[in-house]
Amino acid sequence: MPTLLPRRARRLVIAVLATALALPGVPATAATPREPAAPQLTWSDCQDGFQCSTAPVPLDYDQPTGAQVQLALIKLPAPDPAKRIGTLFVNFGGPGASGLQRLRERGKWPWLFSAELRSRFDVVSWDPRGIGNSTAVRCFDTEAGQQAFFGAFPEMPGDPSGEAPFYAASKDLADRCGQKAGNILQHVSTANTARDLDLLRRAVGDQKLTYHGISYGTFLGAVYANLFPDRIRAMVFDGSMDFVGSATGHDGTGPTVPLDTRQDVPRGIADTFDQFLKQCTAAGPDCAFSSGDPKAKWTAITARAKQGPITVQGADGPETWTYSGIINTAGDLSDLRGWPDIADLLQRLYNAKNTVARLSAATGEQYTSNRTEAFNAIQCTDSDVPADPAIYSRYAASEDQRVPYFGRIGALDMMSCAYWKAKDTDRYTGPWNRWTSAPILVINNRYDPSTPLHGAQDGAAELARAKVFVTDGFGHSSMYAPSTCTEQVKRNYLIAGTFPAAGKTCGLDANPFVTG
């Protein structure tokens, strides 16, 4: 007769084997034996129909009863509790963007959250750990010091001559954060934010998570889906990513290929810029850059800028534009609301009569939050990246040959990660295909400069249960590319779990250059 293990021991062996042998298509759970208690939320009015609260969560989930961090939350309550399904958690992307600020700004945009959608859910966002009003990554002693640093930060170099100062400033930022930010740097991975999100789900009383992740928020959603695959009611990924490519690179290429190069962001920018020129031409007089041949004019502007910076008249006086500055601005195509301003600038550059030999001081972007510090703290923790600056220089050159004008952006846009020292040992690197309790809806614009469609399709294929819906439009995610049709597709799925019919398509509401 075989020797039988005691019942308790058999259960333990079965549990260990189930974990060790987890396969695609097999349900799994990520509950831990020391799962912390859900925080108690006390909501209070914080103007304009919003409510705010704070939630204490563990700094380190390996020590769930130890030190805590504070999360700041904001809620737009459903107007009729009788119709309410539950809570829709929203992450607006980044990483580094304030969920509190963005829900205030965008929570009532009809093409993003229609009245019909808001009638069925409390819409909740939050500043994830490391960001904004939550326990945050702080790399400067004062806001004035922060603004002075970023105000003098060199622009991303459009040619090799600007690489040395850009690299030096990127290293300076990494060093400052390492010296001043404290132990929060070891605990800001997206995996820990996903664990926070599960506590927030429990805190609002939802048995399963309803979630809308935009851009980086799709990476957070994918991590959550694989840590807690049995706790999903509905998830929308909007402007989605290649999750393997982002975390480790396919076939382990993370340490040898820059992050956005392996995501092929340059091709996404270039394809969207082609659409920018086509839509400008179609808009005629409504687009400032439409006269003549916009593509030929663009070629002339960039060739001229390589010879020396161009001076144009701006709203506040003369502006000096280098080749690098022009490329970086022209490639910033995520938000369709900014396209008319880009067209206006390009026309002014084309009309400019002279170049100047002396550069004005780089102004950069004035920051009033910790968005850049938080972006690096989270992204550099989550992703494998090269540590050798020479690798970035080589890819900047080869990518500029492969994707003219915009290739270097994908090689250099996360340069501080090359020098980042802090690591979060709890970061998530896969597997990405655990069987989820509900299928995931992936929405992507056909021409997206930040999350190209091919990356969204690759990411969806990495998940166990995901379907892709393509909007025939341009810009980054449905947040920046208004489509009431796409919002209805999203709404039907979030409310009733209904996916769009085969063959259904959606377009944008309007040409971005045409108003009224």
N, C-alpha and C positions, 0 to 999 in steps of 0.2 A: 504494500500500500504506500502511495506517495505521502511524504510528510507535508502537512498543510500548515501554512503560516497562520498565526492568529489574525482575526478579522482586521484589527487596527493596523497591523503590519502590512496586510494585503492592500488595504486602502492607500497606505503610504507608497508602496511599490507601484501601484497603478497610477497614482498622481505623478510620481517621478517619471514613469515611462510615458505618460501622456504629454508631459512637458518636453521630454527629450525627443520624442518622435513626432512632434507636431508637424503636420504636413499641410500643403495647400488644400483648401476645401474642407479641412477638419475644424469644427468650432473649437475655440480656445478662450481662456479667460486670463486676465492679467491681475486678478485680485491677489494681494499679498497678505500674509498672516498678520502683519502689523499695520494694516490700513488705518490711517488717522481718521479721527472723527471729522465730520463735515462742519465747517464754520457756521456760526449763527449770523444771519444777515439782518440788519436793521436798516430799512430803507427810509430816507427822509427826502422831502422836496428839495430840489436844487434848480428850480426855475424852468420856465418854458415847457412845463409838462413832464420833465424828467425827474427821476428819483436817483439818489446816490447812496452808496454804502461802502463799507470796507470789509475785507475778509482776511483774517490771519491764516497763513498756511505754513507748513514746514519749510525752512530753508533747505534742509537736506532730508530727502525722503528715506534715506538709510537710517536716519535718526528722527523719526516722526514726532517724538515728544520733546525734541530739543529746540534750538533757536527757531524763530519764525520770521517771515517777511510779511508785509502788509500789501494786499492787493486793493486797488481802488476800482469800484464798479459804477456803472451807470445803466439805468433802465428807462425805456420808453414803454410804459404799461399799455397793455391791450385795453381799448376803451370799454369793451363790454365783457366782463368776466364770464358771463354765461356762454359766450362763443369761444372763449379762450381754450386753445389746445395745450399750451405749455409755454416754455421759454425758448426763444431762438437766440442762441449765442452767436455773436459775430466777431470775427477777427478781421480787421481791415487791411492787414498786410504790414510790410516793412522788411524785416523786423525793426522795431523802434518807434513806429507811429503810435500816438496816443489813441486808444480806443474811446476814451472819454470825449476827447475833442472831436474825433471823427463821427461818433454817433450824434453828438450835438449838431454838427454841420450837415450830416448826410442822412440822418435817420428818417427824414420826411421827404427825401427825394423820391418822387413817384416812380421813376424807372428803376430804382434800386429796392425800395420797400414801399410797395403800393399800399393804399388804404385797406384793400382787401387782405393783404398779407399781415399788416399790422393789427387788423381786427382779430386775428386768430392767435397771435403770440405776443407775450412780453418780449421786446427786443432788448437784449442785454449785451453790452460790451464791457471791456475792462482794460486797464493798463497792465499788460503782463509783467511778471517779475523782471526787474532791471529797467523798467520804462516809466518815464513821466511821473505821475502822481503815486505810483506804487513804490515799494522799496527799489531805488533806482541806482544804476551805474553812474557814478559821478567822477569825472576825471579832472576837474578843475576846482579851484578853491572858491571862485566867484563866477557869476554869470558874465561879468565884464571880461574876466580872463578868458572864459570860454569863447566869447564873441570875438575877442581880439585874435585868438588863435585861429579860429576858422575863417575870420575875415582876411587873414594873411595867407591862408592855405593855398599853395600853388594849384592852378587848374590842371585837370588831367591832361597829360601831354599828348598833343597830336603828332609829335615827331620826337625822335630820340633826344633832341637837345634839352627837352624839359624833364627828362626822366630822373636825373640825379636829385634835383630839389624836391620833386614829387615823392620819390622814395624816402628821402630824408625826413620830410614832414610826416609821411605815413608811419615811419618808425617812431618818430617823436610822439605821435598820438598813442601808439601801442604802448610805449614806455610810460607815458603819463598815466594811462589807465591802469597799467600794472602796478604803479606806485601808489595810486590814490584811491582806487575803487574798492579795495578791500575784498573780503572773502565772498561777496556776492558773485564775483567773476567765476568762481568754481561751481556755481549752481544756477546758471542762467540758460542752460540748454533747453531746446524746445521740448525734450522729453519731460523735463520738470514742469514746464508750462502746461503740457498735456495732463500731467498729474494734478496740477492746480485746477485745470478745467473740469476734471472729473469730480473734484471736491465741490466746485461751484455748481455743477449739475446736481449733486446730491443736496447742496444747500438750498436750492430753489424748489426741491421736492420732485424733480423729474426722474422717472425710473430709467429713461434712456435719453440720450443727447440728441437734440435738434440743433444743427450747426450750419453756418454759412461762413466759409473761409475764402478770403480774397488774396491773391498773390501769395506772399509768404504764408498767409493763413491756410493755404492748401497744404503746405508742408506740415504745419501744426495739425491739421485735420488728419493727414495720412499717418502721422506718428500716433495720434490718439486712436485712430482706427485699428492700429496694429498692437497697441498696448492694451486697449479695452474693446476688443472686437465684438463682444456680446452686449455692449451698452449703447448701441447706435439705433436711434429711431429714424433719422434722415440726415444726410450730409450733402451740401452743395460745395463743390470746389470751383472757384470762379477766377479765371486767369491762372491756370494750374501749371505745375512744375513736373520735371523729371526727378523723382525722389531719390533714386539710386545715384543719378548723376550729381545731384546736389550734395548728398551726404558723403559719398566715398568715391564717386566716379565709377563708371562701368569698368569692370576688370581691374579695379584698384588703381585707376589713373589719377585719383585725387592728388597725391603728392607730386605729380609731374605735369599736370595740366591745370591752368587757372580755372576757377569755378565757372564763370560765365562764358569762357571759351568752350568748355566741355558741354555747357547747356546750349551753345550756339546762339547766344543772345545777339551777336553782331548781325547774323542773317535776319533775325527778327526785326532789328532796327532798320536794316537796309530795305527789306520788303515793305515795311510800313512807311518808310520815307518815299518809296516809289508811289505808294497810295496817296501820301500827302501831296505830291506833285500832280498826280492825276485828278484828285478831288479839287485841288486849287484851279487847275485848268478848266474843269467842268463848272466851277462856280463863277468863272468869268470875272466881272468887275467886283464881285463880293470878296474876292481874294486879292490882296495887294500884290501878290507875286505872279499873277496869272498872265500878264501881257507877254507877248513874244513866246519864246520856248523856255519854260521854267527849268528844264533839265540842263540846257546849254548855259543858262544864266548861273545855275548852281556851280557848274564846272568852272565858269569864269571867276566867280567869287572865291572859290577855294584856291584856284591857281594864283590869283592875285594875293590872297592872304598868306600864301607860302613865301611870297617875296617880302612881306612885311605887314605889320598890323594895319588895319583899316580904321579910320576915324569917321564916325557918323554923328549926326545931331540927335540927341535923345531928349526925353521930356525934361530932364534936369541939366541939360548942357551936353557938351561933347562926350562921346563914348569911344573908347579904344577897344577894338576887337581883334584878337589874335586868331590864327588858324585853329588853335586848340579850342578857344572859346566858341568859335563858330560851329565847329564839329559837335562839341558837347551840347550846345543849345539846339542845333538842328536835330540831334538824335534824341532829344527829350520829348518824345511823341506820345507819352502814355495818356495824357489828359487832353481830350479833343478841344476843351475850352481854351487851351493854349495855342492851338494851331494858327488862329488868325494873327496872334502876336509874333509867332515865328515867321510867318509870311511877310508881315510888315517889316521885321528886321532884315530879312533877306533882300527885300526890295531896296531898303535904305542902303544896305551894303553894296548892292549892285549899282546904285546911283552915285555912290561916293566918288569924289573926284581925285582924292589924294590918299596916299599912305604916309605914315609918319614913322620915324626911326626909333623914337623913344616910347617905351611902354609906360602907361600909368600903373600904379600899384594894383595888384590883383585884389579884387574886392571879395570874391567868393560869395558864399551864402551866409546870411546872418541867422544864427540859431538862437532860439529862446527856450529850447527844450534840450533834453539829452538824446535826441533821436540818433545822431551820428555815433555817439559813444555806445548806445544800446545796440544799434545795428551791428557794429563790429563785435561787441561782446557776445552776442547771440550767434551771428553768422560764423565768426571765427571759431566758436566752440562746436557748432553743429557739423562743420564741413572739413574734410581733409583738403589741404591746399599746399602748393609748393612753398618751401621756406627759402629757396635760393632766388634772390632778385634777378639773377641772370636768366632764369627760366622765363620770367615775365617779359624781359626785354626781347628775348628770342621770339616769344609768341606775339608780342606787340608788332614786331616786324613782319612775321609770316602771316598773321591775321589781317594786317593792313593790305597785304597783297591779295589775300583770298577775298576779303570783303572791303573794298576801297572805302575810305573815310571813317567807317565805324568799327573796323576790326580791332583796333587798339582798345576800345572801350571794354570789350569783354575780357581782355587780358589784364587790365590795370584797375578796374573799378572796385576791387576789394583788396587793394595793395597792403593795407595795414595788417591783414591776416597773415602775411608772410612773416611778420615780426611778433605776432601775438603769442604770449607765453602761457596764459591761463588756460586750463582745460577742465571740463566737466566730465568726470568719469561715468556719469549716468546718461550721457548723450545716447541717442538712438541711431543705429546704423542698419537696421533690418532685423528680421525679414519684413517685407512689405506686402506680402500676399496672404495674410491670415484671413480666414473666412469671417466676414462681418455679418452682424444680425440684420442688416439692411443694405441694399445696393446703394452706391454713391453716384450722384449726378455730377459730371464734370462739364462745365461750360467754358468755352474759350472762343475768342474772336479769331477769325481767319488770319488777320494780320495784327499780331500783338508784339510790340517792340520789347517787352520785358519778359513775358512768358510765351515764347513762340508756340504755335499750334503743334508742331512736331514734338516738342517737349511735353506738352499736355497729353498728347496721345501716348507717348512712351510711359508717362507716369500712370495713366489710367490702366495701361496693360500690365504694369507692375502690381496693381492692386488685385485682390481676389474678385471683387464684384464692383465694377464701375462701368458707366456708359458715358460716352462723350457726345455733347451737343454743340455744334459749331454755329456761331453767329456770323453771318456774312457781313463783317464790318472790320473796323480797325480801331486801334487804341488799346489800352491795357485794362482788361476786365470789363464787366458790365457797369462797374462803378463810374468809369470814365468815358464809357461809350454808350450813351443812352439808347435803350431798346425796350420799349414797353412790351413788345412781343416776347423777348427773352425773359423779361421779368415774369410774364404769365407762365412760361414754361417752368421757371424756378418755383413760382408760387404754387402751381398745381402739384408739383412734386413734394414740396415741403408740407402742404396741407393734407394731401390725400395719397402721397406716395406714387403718383401717376407720372410715368415717363412720356416724353413727346412721341407722337406716332412716327413710324418709320417714314423718312422722306420729308418731314417737316423742316422748314427753314425759317430763320428770322433775319431781318436786316436792321439797320440803325434807323432811328427816328428821323434824321435829317443829315444833309451834308454839313460838316462842321463849320464851313465858311459862310453858310447862309443863315441869317437870323430872321426871326419873325415868320 
